[in-house]
Amino acid sequence: MEPLLLQVFEASPEILQRAARDLVAMHERDPACFSPLEPLLFFKGFLALSSYRAAHALWHNDRRWLALYLQSLVSEVFAVDIHPAAQIGCGILLDHATSFVVGETAIIEDDVSILHEVTLGGTGKATGDRHPIVRSGVLLGAGAKILGRVEIGTGAKVGSGSVVLHHVAPHTTVAGVPAVVVGAAAEPNPAIEMNQHLDCTQPNGS
């Protein structure tokens, strides 16, 4: 597998650039990370995400079975299941990562923070675009389940354990099962601040 990965990285240098942005994000946002070298060597969130990036490159070079094989290996080794066709930006903090699941048509933009046991899934047997879109600056709390082609707007926050079935407006905090709006996000960029409390302001600023 190592020769294959080296081949992919050499053919797609942008993978290394995106991985570098991920390393910076993890170092800056995770208080348990004291050096960018730590996630590179030990953090399975970074390792799983980097493996996805290689699988994604294989997928778009008509080597789909090989991409799916790599996905399967990563799922078994790291307990992280990201479909190689999913679109994921850079500057991603995937914290702890265990049981993180991303469906085929999901989109995650740059500078998003995601905790463990998050699912970006579908809602049934529909084909086509059926998985969530997560915009930049979003914080997804541990165990959040976001299902269907719903959009989590820029700078929004999803509370831990929430089940999101509808669109979430930008800079809004939602929580609950099913998730409901509990106010406006207290921070302009929840992904950077990593504040998981729901002590948010009201949408009208009161």
N, C-alpha and C positions, 0 to 999 in steps of 0.2 A: 504493500500500500504506500510506503514512503516514496518510492520512485514515481508513482502515479501523482501523488500530491506535489512533489517537486516539479513535475512536468506541468501541472495545472498552474502553479504559482508563477512559473517562468513565463507561461503563455498569457497569463492574466495578472500583470503587476498591480492592477487596481485592487485586487484582493488584499494584498499586503498593506496598501494604503488605508483601506477600510478597517482592516484588523488593527492597524496602529491607532486609528481613531477610537476603536473599541477599548484598547488598552488604556488610553488616556481617560476615557469616560469611567472605566472601572476604578482607576487610581484616584480620580478626583471625587467620585461619588460614594465609594465604599469605604467607610472608616476602618474596616478590617484589612484594607489593602495598603501596605506601606511602601510599595514599589511597583512600577509597571511590570517588573520581572515576575512578580508573584502570580498574577493571572496567566501570564504566558506559560509558566511551568505547572501551576497547580489548580487553577480555577476552571472547573468543568463548564461553567457558563461561557467563558471565552473560548475554550477548546471546542465545545459543541458548535458555537456560532461560526468559528473559523472553518470547521469541517463542513457546515452548511454552505459556506461561501464557495468551497471547492466543489461540492455537489451541485450547486447552482450553476457554476461555470460548465460542468459536465453536461448538465441538463440542456443548456442552450448551445451545446456543441454536438447535439444529436447522439449523446452517449447516455441515454436516459436510464437504461437498465443498470449501468455502472453507478449513476447518480443515486438510484433507488437502493442499490446495494450499500453504498456509503451511508445513506440515510438509515438503513436498517442496522448497520454496525454502530453508528452513533447512538441510536435509540437503545441498543442493548448495553453499550458501555457506559453512557452518561445519563440514561433515562431522560433524554431530550429528543423529541420527535418533530423535526422541522421538515416539511415537504420541500424538496429541492426547487420546485417551481415558485415557491413563495418569494415575494420581493421584500427584502430587508435592507434598510439604509445603514448608515454607520454612526459611530458615537453611541452605540447601544450598550447599556448596562443590563446584563442578564445575570441577576444576583441569585446565587444558590442553584437555580436552574432546574432542579429536579422536577420532573413531570410537566415541563413546559411543552406545549403542543401547538403547532402552527399548521393550518390547512393549506392546500395547494394554491388557492387564489388570494390568500391574505397579503396585505401590504402594510409594512411598518416603515414609517419615514425615519429621518435622522433624529438623533438625540432623544431617544425614548428609553425610559427605565422600566424594567420588568422584573418582578419577583417570581419566586418558585410557584409551581402548580397553576400557572396561568394557561388558559386554553383560548386560542383563536380558532373557533370551529364553525362548522355549518349547522344547519337545523334539520336536515333530512336528506333526501335522495336527489335534490335538485342539482343540475349541472351548471356550468358557467361560473360567473363571479358570485360566489356564495359564502365567502369568508370575510372577516372584518378588515377595515382600513383604520390604521392607527396613525394619527398625524403627529407631527414633531412636538416635542416637549411634554408628551403624555407620561403619566406615572400610573402603572397598572399594579395594584396591590396583590399580595400573595393570595393565590386561590381564585382570582377573578376569572369568570367564564364569560367570554364575549362571543355571541353566537349569531351567525347570519351575516349578510352584507350590510352591517351597520358601520357607521363612521364615528370614531372617537376623535372629537375635534381638537385642534391645536391647544396645547396647554391644559388639557382636561386631566382630571384625576378620578380613578376608579378605585373604590374602597376594597379592602381585602374581603374575599369570600363573596363578592357581588356577582350577580348573574345579569348581564346586559343584553337586552333583546331589541333595543331601539337606539337611534342615533343619540349621541351625546354632544351638546353644543360646545364650542371652544371655551376654554377657561371656566368650565363647570365641573363641580364635584358630584359624583353619583355614588350611591351605596345601597345595599340591600338585595333581597331576593323576592321578586325581581327588582333591579336597581331603579331608584328614583333620584331625582335631583335633590340634593341636600344643601345646595348653595353654590356660590362662586368659589373657585379655587383661591385659597388665600395667597398663593404664590404666583407670580407671572409665569414661572417655568417650573412646574412640579417635578419634572424629570431631573432637573439639576438640584433642586432643594432636597428632594427625597424625604419630605415631611409626609408621613402616612396618617397623621391625625386628621380627623374630620372637623376640626375646629375652623370651619371656613366662614367666609362672609356671606351675607345674603346677596342674591343676584342684583338687587337694587342698590347695593353698597351700604345698607344700614347694618 
